[in-house]
Amino acid sequence: MSSSTPTLRRRSWALCALFLLPGLSLAAWVTRTPEVRDLLGASTAQMGLVLFGLSLGSMAGILSSGPLVMRLGTRPVALTGSALVVIALPIIALGAVTGLPLLTGAGLAVFGAGVGGGEVAMNVEGAEVERLGGRSFLPALHGSFSLGTVIGAGLGILANAVSFPVIAHLGLTAVVGAGLLLWAAPAIPAGTGRTTPEEREAQAAAPKVALLGDVRLLFIGGVVLAMALAEGTANDWLPLVMVDGHGFGATMGSTVFALFAAAMTVGRFSGGPLVARAGRSRVLMVSALFAALGLTLISFVDSQAVAVLAVVLWGLGASLGFPLALSAAGDSGPNPAARVALASTIGYLAFLVGPPTLGLLGEHVGLRGALVVPLVVALVAAFLAPSTAARPSAAPAEPAAEPAERV
């Protein structure tokens, strides 16, 4: 038992590194979106269509991830997803500097496939570590993603300030990401989440129906979707909202995104103690209301100072929604890996419809006006939050079956 503790610790750190990688990469892209938009000569609606590549890739990765995890286990799916993120960055940069929206969108599709597919597998792996360790781990795991965005945003601010070339910036980020992947890969064990052919056959007929008929799980999926939209809207549009909607320069727009990422990081790393003290559903409800308040202030108050304060509220509010709702999905009943995968798939629908919807809406009412969509959805998440409360009946379902698979 004692010899397995360092192994579990190393596994946890490796997972954190794999979550840091897409956060770092995403921030490198997001902080350069104003310049990329100018290089492409794209309108707000056209930029929404470019971002649609990210959405399509994410959904392709997510929809294929669950079956691949059951067939192969989390390790190859998570590592392949991370590799796709690394490969995508130079493609995105090349599309931007050559003024080719289609190539940029294709690079974003590869990026989305890597993030979407890899994160579902890593969430299943993280839920397993959480069960084996006997304490909350998913908020800190997602905190590593947010820490990556803080680091990446800081570098992006510097790159914008000194007019560092986009292609060099994203290329160097890819090199760092490759280093993280090579360090983490040996610590991720094989077999987690993998099922036998017989089990897959048995699950093919009934479980999908059973899970889709689980009203509580669907409510939890709704919370995941709502909070993913709240978080994803910032990742896709925040610098442009600040530049076009509140009159900031490109460097300051990136700085505001870094502030959002920092608030997300603080929220996620402080999430464990908060949940232990107040309970998961209460923390989720307050988080959703914080996000809604931040979005309201940015959308309706014409003040740069208020916008900066509101971004902090938005970041703190969005920080815990996704990981806590996934944790709730995992302990909502039997077959936790399938439940986490289903909740992730529902949640990632936000990444499919979010960017083009907000882009097209923003073309007509402005990006600040388009923020009403994630604002309303965050209020829905607050209403659904009680469904994420821990249930006494869920306790016996957690312990035994899966730890045996690890050895």
Secondary structure, DSSP 8 states (H G I E B T S, - for coil): -TTHHHHHHHHHHHHHHHHHHHHHHHHHHHTTHHHHHHHHT--HHHHHHHHHHHHHHHHHHHHHHHHHHHHH-HHHHHHHHHHHHHHHHHHHHHHHHTT-HHHHHHHHHHHHHHHHHHHHHHHHHHHHHHHHHTS--HHHHHHHHHHHHHHHHHHHHHHHHTT--HHHHHHHHHHHHHHHHHHHGGGS-S-TT---HHHHHHHHHTHHHHHHT-HHHHHHHHHHHHHHHHHHHHHHHHHHIIIIIH---HHHHHHHHHHHHHHHHHHHHTHHHHHHHH-HHHHHHHHHHHHHHHHHHHHH---HHHHHHHHHHHHHHHHTHHHHHHHHHHTSSS-HHHHHHHHHHHHHHHHHHHHHHHHHHHHHHHHHHHTHHHHHHHHHHHHHGGGGS--GGGGGGSSSTTHHHH-
